Amino acid sequence: MVVQTQRDEVTWYECEACGLMFDDRDDASQHESDCDGEDPSYIQ
């Protein structure tokens, strides 16, 4: 499920599985459908 969050007066959408944040709800939903629940490998 995508969670809506306010930070610095901007709305962000967070993947509950891994915590990655998006500024677009559709992008967040698309990511979440493919997310395996682990930290994204491209964030080191």
Contacts in CASP RR format, 6 or more apart in sequence:
PFRMAT RR
TARGET T0000
AUTHOR 0000-0000-0000
METHOD contacts of the structure
MODEL  1
MVVQTQRDEVTWYECEACGLMFDDRDDASQHESDCDGEDPSYIQ
1 16 0 8 1.000
1 32 0 8 1.000
2 13 0 8 1.000
2 14 0 8 1.000
2 15 0 8 1.000
2 16 0 8 1.000
2 25 0 8 1.000
2 28 0 8 1.000
2 29 0 8 1.000
2 32 0 8 1.000
3 13 0 8 1.000
3 14 0 8 1.000
3 16 0 8 1.000
4 11 0 8 1.000
4 12 0 8 1.000
4 13 0 8 1.000
4 14 0 8 1.000
4 25 0 8 1.000
5 11 0 8 1.000
5 12 0 8 1.000
5 13 0 8 1.000
5 14 0 8 1.000
5 21 0 8 1.000
6 12 0 8 1.000
10 23 0 8 1.000
11 23 0 8 1.000
12 21 0 8 1.000
12 22 0 8 1.000
12 23 0 8 1.000
13 21 0 8 1.000
13 22 0 8 1.000
13 23 0 8 1.000
13 24 0 8 1.000
13 25 0 8 1.000
13 27 0 8 1.000
13 28 0 8 1.000
13 29 0 8 1.000
14 20 0 8 1.000
14 21 0 8 1.000
14 22 0 8 1.000
14 28 0 8 1.000
15 21 0 8 1.000
15 22 0 8 1.000
15 28 0 8 1.000
15 31 0 8 1.000
15 32 0 8 1.000
15 35 0 8 1.000
15 37 0 8 1.000
16 32 0 8 1.000
17 32 0 8 1.000
17 35 0 8 1.000
17 36 0 8 1.000
17 37 0 8 1.000
18 35 0 8 1.000
18 37 0 8 1.000
18 38 0 8 1.000
18 39 0 8 1.000
18 40 0 8 1.000
20 31 0 8 1.000
20 35 0 8 1.000
20 40 0 8 1.000
20 43 0 8 1.000
21 28 0 8 1.000
22 28 0 8 1.000
22 31 0 8 1.000
END
